[in-house]
């Protein structure tokens, strides 16, 4: 029975692990110079389109195509880096927060 339970649990564990890996890469991107440069360019060139806004500028930026494209490019550039290096630099998140973020990503929020 234990093997069957592990078999049924494996897809969830895999998706949780992949979600954590993506979160770690996103956190690493947000701490990088690439992010700072991209955000400054967006603020200079695109922010006026969104003003006035009741949301912080940074939160606005996180919802843009520019942010997603920069993040995707950063992740692709990190593919050669060993996985353990990504984990060492990522901030530690609580288990509840990781699960909530993963579920939000799965439902598209």
SULJOBEL-V477899 format. One record per backbone hydrogen bond with DSSP energy under -0.5 kcal/mol. NH is the residue of the N-H (numbers start at 1). CO is the residue of the C=O. If there is no record, write none. Layout:
NH/CO
NH/CO
//
This chain:
5/1
6/2
7/3
8/4
9/5
10/6
11/7
13/9
14/10
15/11
16/12
17/13
18/14
19/15
20/16
21/17
22/18
23/19
24/20
25/21
26/22
27/23
28/24
29/25
30/26
31/27
32/29
35/29
36/32
37/33
38/34
39/35
40/36
41/37
42/38
43/39
44/40
45/41
46/42
47/42
49/46
50/47
51/47
51/48
60/56
61/57
62/58
63/59
63/60
64/61
68/64
69/65
70/66
71/67
72/68
73/69
74/70
75/71
76/72
77/73
78/74
78/75
79/76
81/78
85/82
86/82
87/83
88/84
89/85
90/86
98/94
99/95
100/96
101/97
102/98
103/99
104/100
105/101
106/102
107/103
108/104
109/104
//
